Amino acid sequence: MRRTRFDRWPCPIARATDLLGDGWTPIVMREAFGGCHRFEQFQQRLGVSRATLVQRLRKLVAAGMLEKIAYQEGPRRYEYRLTDKGRAFFDILAAMWRFGEDWLFRRGHAPVVLIDRDSQAEIRPVVVDEATGRRIDVRRLGVSLRSPAST
Amino acid sequence: MRRTRFDRWPCPIARATDLLGDGWTPIVMREAFGGCHRFEQFQQRLGVSRATLVQRLRKLVAAGMLEKIAYQEGPRRYEYRLTDKGRAFFDILAAMWRFGEDWLFRRGHAPVVLIDRDSQAEIRPVVVDEATGRRIDVRRLGVSLRSPAST
Protein backbone atom coordinates (compact mmCIF):
# COMPACT_ATOMS: atom_id res chain seq x y z
CA MET A 1 0.00 0.00 0.00
CA ARG A 2 1.40 3.36 -1.02
CA ARG A 3 1.84 5.79 1.84
CA THR A 4 -0.08 9.06 1.71
CA ARG A 5 2.36 11.87 0.97
CA PHE A 6 2.18 15.07 2.97
CA ASP A 7 5.15 16.94 1.54
CA ARG A 8 3.14 19.46 -0.50
CA TRP A 9 0.51 20.21 2.14
CA PRO A 10 0.48 23.87 3.20
CA CYS A 11 1.01 22.96 6.90
CA PRO A 12 4.51 22.87 8.46
CA ILE A 13 3.56 19.85 10.59
CA ALA A 14 2.33 17.91 7.56
CA ARG A 15 5.56 18.53 5.68
CA ALA A 16 7.69 17.51 8.65
CA THR A 17 5.53 14.39 8.98
CA ASP A 18 6.50 13.32 5.52
CA LEU A 19 10.17 13.55 6.45
CA LEU A 20 9.55 11.57 9.63
CA GLY A 21 7.30 9.02 7.95
CA ASP A 22 10.26 6.79 7.27
CA GLY A 23 11.02 5.54 10.78
CA TRP A 24 14.76 5.43 10.20
CA THR A 25 15.08 9.18 9.71
CA PRO A 26 15.09 10.16 13.42
CA ILE A 27 17.22 7.15 14.31
CA VAL A 28 19.92 7.93 11.75
CA MET A 29 19.81 11.62 12.69
CA ARG A 30 20.16 10.68 16.37
CA GLU A 31 23.41 8.92 15.51
CA ALA A 32 24.60 11.89 13.43
CA PHE A 33 24.14 14.11 16.49
CA GLY A 34 25.88 11.45 18.56
CA GLY A 35 29.04 11.84 16.48
CA CYS A 36 28.56 9.25 13.72
CA HIS A 37 30.02 10.40 10.43
CA ARG A 38 31.09 7.31 8.54
CA PHE A 39 29.05 4.59 6.97
CA GLU A 40 30.66 1.87 9.10
CA GLN A 41 29.96 3.79 12.31
CA PHE A 42 26.28 4.13 11.47
CA GLN A 43 26.09 0.50 10.52
CA GLN A 44 27.83 -0.72 13.66
CA ARG A 45 25.69 1.32 16.00
CA LEU A 46 22.39 0.58 14.28
CA GLY A 47 22.91 -3.03 13.25
CA VAL A 48 21.01 -2.32 10.05
CA SER A 49 21.68 -3.91 6.66
CA ARG A 50 24.04 -2.10 4.29
CA ALA A 51 21.28 -1.82 1.69
CA THR A 52 18.84 -0.20 4.11
CA LEU A 53 21.49 2.19 5.42
CA VAL A 54 22.64 3.20 1.92
CA GLN A 55 19.05 4.03 1.04
CA ARG A 56 18.40 5.99 4.25
CA LEU A 57 21.59 8.03 4.03
CA ARG A 58 20.91 8.80 0.36
CA LYS A 59 17.44 10.01 1.30
CA LEU A 60 18.79 12.28 4.04
CA VAL A 61 21.42 13.70 1.67
CA ALA A 62 18.71 14.30 -0.96
CA ALA A 63 16.59 16.05 1.68
CA GLY A 64 19.52 18.34 2.52
CA MET A 65 19.81 17.05 6.11
CA LEU A 66 23.27 15.52 5.68
CA GLU A 67 26.02 16.22 3.19
CA LYS A 68 28.39 13.63 1.84
CA ILE A 69 31.97 14.87 1.87
CA ALA A 70 35.13 13.14 0.65
CA TYR A 71 37.60 13.01 3.53
CA GLN A 72 40.26 10.87 1.85
CA GLU A 73 41.56 10.27 -1.67
CA GLY A 74 42.98 6.99 -3.08
CA PRO A 75 40.78 5.22 -2.25
CA ARG A 76 38.25 8.03 -1.97
CA ARG A 77 36.23 7.79 1.23
CA TYR A 78 33.22 9.79 2.32
CA GLU A 79 31.68 10.93 5.52
CA TYR A 80 28.30 12.38 6.36
CA ARG A 81 28.05 15.78 8.03
CA LEU A 82 25.01 17.59 9.40
CA THR A 83 23.94 20.58 7.31
CA ASP A 84 22.31 23.66 8.87
CA LYS A 85 18.97 22.10 8.05
CA GLY A 86 20.06 18.85 9.67
CA ARG A 87 21.19 20.70 12.80
CA ALA A 88 17.81 22.44 12.99
CA PHE A 89 16.22 18.99 13.15
CA PHE A 90 17.67 18.65 16.64
CA ASP A 91 14.66 20.34 18.24
CA ILE A 92 12.34 17.65 16.89
CA LEU A 93 14.59 14.93 18.28
CA ALA A 94 14.80 16.74 21.62
CA ALA A 95 11.00 17.01 21.84
CA MET A 96 10.71 13.32 20.89
CA TRP A 97 13.27 12.45 23.58
CA ARG A 98 11.31 14.24 26.28
CA PHE A 99 7.96 12.79 25.26
CA GLY A 100 9.45 9.31 25.02
CA GLU A 101 11.17 9.65 28.37
CA ASP A 102 8.00 10.83 30.11
CA TRP A 103 5.40 8.65 28.40
CA LEU A 104 6.89 5.65 26.63
CA PHE A 105 8.66 4.02 29.58
CA ARG A 106 7.35 3.14 32.99
CA ARG A 107 7.38 6.55 34.73
CA GLY A 108 10.93 7.46 35.74
CA HIS A 109 12.37 4.28 34.26
CA ALA A 110 13.85 5.40 30.95
CA PRO A 111 17.29 3.76 31.11
CA VAL A 112 19.10 6.81 29.70
CA VAL A 113 19.18 10.54 30.43
CA LEU A 114 20.50 13.52 28.50
CA ILE A 115 23.28 15.36 30.32
CA ASP A 116 25.46 18.40 29.85
CA ARG A 117 28.90 16.81 29.57
CA ASP A 118 30.59 19.77 31.28
CA SER A 119 28.34 20.13 34.32
CA GLN A 120 26.91 16.57 34.36
CA ALA A 121 23.53 18.23 34.95
CA GLU A 122 20.54 16.42 33.49
CA ILE A 123 19.00 18.14 30.46
CA ARG A 124 15.20 18.03 30.09
CA PRO A 125 14.08 19.47 26.73
CA VAL A 126 10.90 21.52 26.73
CA VAL A 127 9.27 23.70 24.07
CA VAL A 128 8.71 27.41 24.72
CA ASP A 129 7.83 30.45 22.64
CA GLU A 130 11.08 31.98 21.43
CA ALA A 131 10.03 35.59 22.06
CA THR A 132 8.73 35.19 25.60
CA GLY A 133 10.56 32.08 26.83
CA ARG A 134 7.25 30.86 28.20
CA ARG A 135 5.47 27.55 27.65
CA ILE A 136 2.92 27.76 24.84
CA ASP A 137 -0.67 27.87 26.08
CA VAL A 138 -2.44 25.53 23.69
CA ARG A 139 -5.87 26.90 24.62
CA ARG A 140 -4.87 30.34 23.30
CA LEU A 141 -3.07 29.03 20.23
CA GLY A 142 -4.41 29.82 16.80
CA VAL A 143 -3.29 29.45 13.21
CA SER A 144 -3.39 32.49 10.99
CA LEU A 145 -2.66 33.07 7.32
CA ARG A 146 0.65 34.86 6.93
CA SER A 147 0.02 38.38 5.71
CA PRO A 148 1.72 39.01 2.34
CA ALA A 149 3.54 42.02 3.75
CA SER A 150 5.44 39.91 6.25
CA THR A 151 6.89 37.45 3.73
CA MET B 1 7.64 -4.89 3.45
CA ARG B 2 7.20 -4.94 7.19
CA ARG B 3 8.35 -1.82 8.96
CA THR B 4 11.12 -2.11 11.52
CA ARG B 5 9.61 -1.63 14.97
CA PHE B 6 11.36 0.63 17.45
CA ASP B 7 8.88 0.52 20.33
CA ARG B 8 10.98 -1.69 22.62
CA TRP B 9 14.32 0.03 22.01
CA PRO B 10 15.82 1.54 25.17
CA CYS B 11 16.02 5.04 23.60
CA PRO B 12 13.23 7.61 24.06
CA ILE B 13 13.69 8.88 20.50
CA ALA B 14 13.37 5.38 19.06
CA ARG B 15 10.14 4.76 20.95
CA ALA B 16 8.66 8.08 19.87
CA THR B 17 9.70 7.24 16.30
CA ASP B 18 7.56 4.18 16.36
CA LEU B 19 4.54 6.24 17.35
CA LEU B 20 5.30 8.73 14.58
CA GLY B 21 6.06 6.07 11.98
CA ASP B 22 2.47 6.09 10.84
CA GLY B 23 2.32 9.42 9.05
CA TRP B 24 -1.27 10.07 10.07
CA THR B 25 -0.46 10.27 13.78
CA PRO B 26 0.82 13.88 13.83
CA ILE B 27 -1.85 14.97 11.36
CA VAL B 28 -4.73 13.57 13.40
CA MET B 29 -3.19 14.94 16.62
CA ARG B 30 -2.84 18.35 14.97
CA GLU B 31 -6.60 18.35 14.38
CA ALA B 32 -7.26 17.22 17.95
CA PHE B 33 -5.30 20.25 19.21
CA GLY B 34 -7.19 22.37 16.69
CA GLY B 35 -10.49 21.49 18.39
CA CYS B 36 -11.64 18.39 16.47
CA HIS B 37 -13.46 15.95 18.71
CA ARG B 38 -15.94 14.08 16.54
CA PHE B 39 -15.39 11.57 13.80
CA GLU B 40 -17.15 13.70 11.20
CA GLN B 41 -15.04 16.75 12.07
CA PHE B 42 -11.80 14.81 11.61
CA GLN B 43 -13.07 13.35 8.37
CA GLN B 44 -14.23 16.67 6.96
CA ARG B 45 -10.99 18.46 7.76
CA LEU B 46 -8.69 15.69 6.58
CA GLY B 47 -10.59 14.37 3.59
CA VAL B 48 -9.47 10.86 4.50
CA SER B 49 -11.51 7.70 4.00
CA ARG B 50 -13.69 6.48 6.88
CA ALA B 51 -11.80 3.20 6.99
CA THR B 52 -8.42 4.90 7.32
CA LEU B 53 -9.68 7.32 9.93
CA VAL B 54 -11.32 4.57 12.01
CA GLN B 55 -8.05 2.71 12.04
CA ARG B 56 -5.97 5.78 12.95
CA LEU B 57 -8.26 6.89 15.75
CA ARG B 58 -8.38 3.36 17.14
CA LYS B 59 -4.57 3.28 17.15
CA LEU B 60 -4.35 6.60 18.98
CA VAL B 61 -6.90 5.45 21.57
CA ALA B 62 -4.94 2.19 22.03
CA ALA B 63 -1.75 4.24 22.48
CA GLY B 64 -3.43 6.29 25.20
CA MET B 65 -3.17 9.55 23.24
CA LEU B 66 -6.92 10.04 22.81
CA GLU B 67 -9.86 8.71 24.77
CA LYS B 68 -13.21 7.83 23.29
CA ILE B 69 -16.04 9.20 25.40
CA ALA B 70 -19.80 8.84 24.90
CA TYR B 71 -21.32 12.31 24.77
CA GLN B 72 -24.87 11.29 23.88
CA GLU B 73 -27.17 8.32 24.50
CA GLY B 74 -29.90 7.02 22.14
CA PRO B 75 -28.27 6.84 19.71
CA ARG B 76 -24.98 6.66 21.59
CA ARG B 77 -22.38 8.97 20.06
CA TYR B 78 -18.71 9.30 20.87
CA GLU B 79 -16.09 11.97 20.78
CA TYR B 80 -12.33 11.87 21.06
CA ARG B 81 -10.55 13.81 23.78
CA LEU B 82 -6.85 14.38 24.34
CA THR B 83 -5.47 12.51 27.35
CA ASP B 84 -2.57 13.88 29.44
CA LYS B 85 -0.25 11.81 27.27
CA GLY B 86 -1.87 13.21 24.14
CA ARG B 87 -1.47 16.76 25.45
CA ALA B 88 2.22 16.09 26.13
CA PHE B 89 2.59 15.24 22.44
CA PHE B 90 2.09 18.93 21.69
CA ASP B 91 5.79 19.67 22.11
CA ILE B 92 6.67 17.30 19.29
CA LEU B 93 4.10 18.92 17.01
CA ALA B 94 5.40 22.38 17.99
CA ALA B 95 8.99 21.38 17.17
CA MET B 96 7.81 19.88 13.87
CA TRP B 97 5.93 23.09 13.09
CA ARG B 98 9.00 25.25 13.63
CA PHE B 99 11.30 23.00 11.62
CA GLY B 100 8.75 22.76 8.82
CA GLU B 101 8.18 26.51 8.81
CA ASP B 102 11.91 27.27 8.66
CA TRP B 103 13.12 24.53 6.33
CA LEU B 104 10.33 22.95 4.32
CA PHE B 105 8.96 26.04 2.59
CA ARG B 106 10.77 28.69 0.62
CA ARG B 107 12.30 30.81 3.41
CA GLY B 108 9.67 33.04 4.97
CA HIS B 109 6.92 31.66 2.73
CA ALA B 110 5.07 29.21 4.94
CA PRO B 111 1.46 30.23 4.30
CA VAL B 112 0.43 29.93 7.96
CA VAL B 113 1.75 31.16 11.29
CA LEU B 114 1.01 30.21 14.89
CA ILE B 115 -0.45 33.05 16.90
CA ASP B 116 -1.55 33.76 20.45
CA ARG B 117 -5.28 34.37 19.93
CA ASP B 118 -5.40 36.93 22.75
CA SER B 119 -2.43 39.11 21.79
CA GLN B 120 -2.26 38.18 18.06
CA ALA B 121 1.51 37.87 18.57
CA GLU B 122 3.25 35.29 16.43
CA ILE B 123 4.39 32.19 18.34
CA ARG B 124 7.70 30.60 17.33
CA PRO B 125 8.30 27.30 19.15
CA VAL B 126 11.85 26.56 20.24
CA VAL B 127 13.34 23.86 22.47
CA VAL B 128 15.22 24.83 25.64
CA ASP B 129 16.45 23.04 28.73
CA GLU B 130 13.68 23.17 31.32
CA ALA B 131 15.97 23.92 34.27
CA THR B 132 17.96 26.76 32.70
CA GLY B 133 15.61 28.04 30.00
CA ARG B 134 18.57 28.10 27.65
CA ARG B 135 18.99 26.53 24.22
CA ILE B 136 20.62 23.11 24.40
CA ASP B 137 24.26 23.12 23.26
CA VAL B 138 24.46 19.99 21.16
CA ARG B 139 28.26 19.94 21.33
CA ARG B 140 28.11 19.50 25.11
CA LEU B 141 25.25 17.05 25.07
CA GLY B 142 25.80 13.51 26.26
CA VAL B 143 23.72 10.48 27.05
CA SER B 144 24.20 8.79 30.39
CA LEU B 145 22.75 5.67 31.97
CA ARG B 146 20.22 6.60 34.61
CA SER B 147 21.58 5.75 38.03
CA PRO B 148 19.31 3.24 39.81
CA ALA B 149 19.01 5.59 42.82
CA SER B 150 17.26 8.26 40.76
CA THR B 151 14.47 6.07 39.44
Interface residues (C-beta under 8 A of the other chain):
Chain A: R3 T4 F6 D7 P10 C11 P12 I13 A14 R15 A16 T17 D18 L19 L20 G21 G23 W24 P26 I27 R30 F33 G34 V48 G64 K85 R87 A88 F89 F90 D91 I92 L93 A94 A95 M96 W97 R98 F99 G100 E101 D102 W103 L104 F105 G108 H109 A110 P111 V112 V113 L114 I115 D116 R117 D118 Q120 A121 E122 I123 R124 P125 V126 V127 V128 D129 E130 A131 G133 I136 D137 V138 R140 L141 G142 V143 S144 L145 R146 S150 T151
Chain B: R3 T4 F6 D7 P10 C11 P12 I13 A14 R15 A16 T17 D18 L19 L20 G21 G23 W24 P26 I27 R30 F33 G34 V48 G64 K85 R87 A88 F89 F90 D91 I92 L93 A94 A95 M96 W97 R98 F99 G100 E101 D102 W103 L104 F105 G108 H109 A110 P111 V112 V113 L114 I115 D116 R117 D118 Q120 A121 E122 I123 R124 P125 V126 V127 V128 D129 E130 A131 G133 I136 D137 V138 R140 L141 G142 V143 S144 L145 R146 S150 T151
